[in-house]
């Protein structure tokens, strides 16, 4: 058994408190690494960690930590060259950073996704949307927590935004122009996976006009009632979002597992919607970062952090003081 700690590399100050609590409860040594202020030496040939768990988020730029976005990719590749075990390594993180590449993967797997085109200049947005059904979305390639997504209800509205210079393509100057489907029953479905296998699923009912579908940020019960601060995964409860347990059909679960395995995502969430116009499901987001749903015991009837820590301990080869 390894005596070296597990490194938890993260930038968000609050999302991962339940993970830290479960590691401490089980007496598993870990070290928190600040992704927003970090360094590595290419000449190094080893690390002091039994395992590195990458928890960096593409939404870091929203919190003034844009420096983490591409630095993280460089460090993960360095670790993998050294042979250090990494959970959600460079390939998974690179996919997290590109909605365009996610669609390429879905196309390669033969799985459905909303009609989309990729642009690198706002002047291409109107032409890219030609033939699409409005409303359309312009989605920054590097997103996170609903950032960089704007809906346009008509070609004229999109053209006016382009003319006004307010169409923002995000941190890498790349964006999707994508059909915005009306959601059947008003929700999307997020399926969480662990080690390439189904873990649980939830329906997320977004607030009107919101694209922030982060279930840990919801901090609500299944009835949409705000929880007390101590029960939330973050300190700032939000309103207007509701979540409930979901039970996707077996063929969709199988598709989700194919995505997770092809993307080399050890733990993550894959989101799909059902288009109310045709009743078909479409995958639209592949997340290599999952902070799990708030109030998990009441929503999905178990604590996913327990299973996550089981997985981390096994991958790291470390002693679990509680389970030993």
Buried (B, 14 or more C-beta within 10 A) or exposed (E): EBEBBBBBBBBBEBBBBBBBEBBEEBEBBBEEBEBBEBEEEEEEEEBEBBBBBBBBBBBBBBBEBBBBBEBBBEBBBBBBEEEBBBBBBBBBBBBBBBBBBBBEBBEEBEBBBBBBBBBEEBEBBBEBBEEBBBBBBBBBBBBBBBBBBBBBEEBEBBBEBBEEEEBBBBBBBBBBBBBBBEBBEEBBBBBBBBBBEBBBBBBBBBBEEEBBBBBBBBBBBBEBEBBEEEBBBBEEBBEBBBBBBBEBEEEBBEBBBBBBBBBBBBBBBBBBBBBEEEEEBBBBBBBBBBBBBBBBEBBBEEBBBBBBBBBBBEBBEBBBEEEE
